[in-house]
Amino acid sequence: MDNLEEQANEIEALQCIFENEFTWLNEPSKFEVLLEPSQEINEGEECHVCIKLHVTIHEEYPSTSAPMIEIVPTKGLGARQV
């Protein structure tokens, strides 16, 4: 399997897992995933933190390079806490 096929398979899996939290960004190989605590775990508690993972996949991924991942604080966390 070549890099593009593996990337497509991984992205398809992420879209299924994070269907409402997955968003393509303007660039063809860049997307974000919104992460927040599960409401099922924190029964009745409000969510006070949230982050976004901005992910950039390079042509060489996964054979020779890793994706670039940026953590973006969205709610309740400052840059120093991330």
C-alpha positions in Angstrom: 0.0 0.0 0.0 1.4 3.4 -0.9 1.4 6.5 1.3 -1.7 8.1 -0.3 -3.7 4.9 0.3 -2.6 4.6 3.9 -3.4 8.3 4.5 -6.9 7.9 2.9 -7.6 4.9 5.1 -6.4 6.6 8.3 -8.4 9.8 7.5 -11.5 7.7 6.8 -11.2 6.0 10.1 -10.7 9.3 11.9 -13.8 10.8 10.2 -15.8 7.8 11.4 -14.6 8.0 15.0 -14.8 11.8 15.2 -17.7 12.3 12.8 -19.0 15.6 14.3 -15.6 16.8 15.6 -13.6 16.3 12.3 -13.2 19.3 10.0 -11.2 19.7 6.8 -9.2 23.0 6.7 -8.5 25.0 3.6 -5.5 23.0 2.6 -5.9 19.5 1.1 -3.8 17.7 3.7 -4.8 19.6 6.8 -7.7 18.9 9.2 -8.7 19.5 12.8 -10.3 17.4 15.4 -12.2 19.0 18.3 -11.5 17.2 21.6 -13.6 17.7 24.8 -14.4 15.6 27.8 -17.1 13.0 27.3 -20.4 13.9 28.9 -21.0 10.3 29.7 -17.9 10.2 32.0 -18.8 13.5 33.7 -22.5 12.9 34.2 -24.3 16.2 34.4 -21.1 18.3 34.7 -20.4 21.1 32.3 -17.4 20.9 30.0 -14.9 23.7 31.0 -12.0 22.7 28.7 -11.7 21.9 25.0 -8.8 21.8 22.5 -8.5 21.4 18.8 -5.8 19.3 17.2 -4.6 20.8 13.9 -3.0 18.0 11.8 -1.0 18.4 8.7 -0.1 15.3 6.7 3.0 15.4 4.4 3.3 13.4 1.2 6.0 11.3 2.8 3.6 10.2 5.7 3.6 7.4 6.9 6.7 5.9 5.2 9.3 8.5 6.2 7.7 11.4 8.1 5.2 12.0 10.9 2.2 14.3 10.7 2.6 17.8 12.1 0.2 18.2 15.1 -0.5 21.5 16.7 -2.6 21.7 19.9 -4.9 24.8 19.9 -6.5 25.7 23.2 -10.1 26.5 22.5 -11.8 26.7 25.9 -10.5 26.8 29.5 -6.8 26.4 28.8 -4.0 28.9 28.2 -1.0 28.4 26.0 1.2 27.6 29.0 -1.2 24.7 30.1 -1.1 23.0 26.7 
